[in-house]
Amino acid sequence: MHIFVIANQKGGVGKTTTAVNLAAALAQAGQRTLLVDLDPQGNATMGSGIDKRTLGASVYQMLLGLATLAEVRVTSPSGNYAVLPANRELAGAEVELVDLERREQRLRLALARHAAEYDFVLIDCPPSLSMLTLNGLCAAHGVIIPMQCEYYALEGLSDLVNTIKQVHRNLNRDLRIIGLLRVMFDPRSTLANQVSRQLEEHFGDKVFKTLVPRNVRLAEAPSYGMPGVLFDKNAKGAQAYLAFAREMIERVGTWSKEQAA
């Protein structure tokens, strides 16, 4: 089981879009996939076609030990992947987790019991460095960073890299940056192309080859409760996420061979 956090401390950079579409694309490629929604807004839950207002139990109950993973998970009706859903209740977990034993390890321990059931686990985190994000980082083997190719994105990236290094040093020795995914990319923009080149120069092969363009169909898909790769599979954005899933499978295969050697 490979566990990846989709993280960026800057909001509005396509984290949830990436998490939902990558989950659906991996499932389409035959990978057993679980999507964990750790954001109290519950956007990944709704984008997967699950109504957050009618949940019997959510990831909130699981983190507090009030329900098991098996009791909480549901299947995306259109995407054929499992979801640990979230709603506004999760905002309360920030305060309630503080007094619990191994508070930053709650998600990791819950996932460990189901390691044989999934090939990929994707965790959608809030944009802030909170106890929820920390649970995601402590559970994961790696971080996928979606980012726009703009000036302020580079500033936020250095903060995120420092956070990942701190978590690696103090809490999770397995954690590393898997790659940077350029999203909402406009090839006509001089700045976008400049920033893209800077990322390639600085991070090398950590930058995914896939470029996800700005795409109206991807933006429309959540209002229909469907991942974009299923809502309109021929759209450029959908094709990009399908290509990204193939790249992820290939990268994980290479990574596994390196570890075995």
Beta strands, then each sheet from edge to edge (+ up, - down):
strand 1: 2-6
strand 2: 33-37
strand 3: 74-75
strand 4: 82-84
strand 5: 120-124
strand 6: 142-147
strand 7: 176-185
strand 8: 207-213
sheet 1: 3+ 4- 2- 5- 1- 6- 7- 8-
end
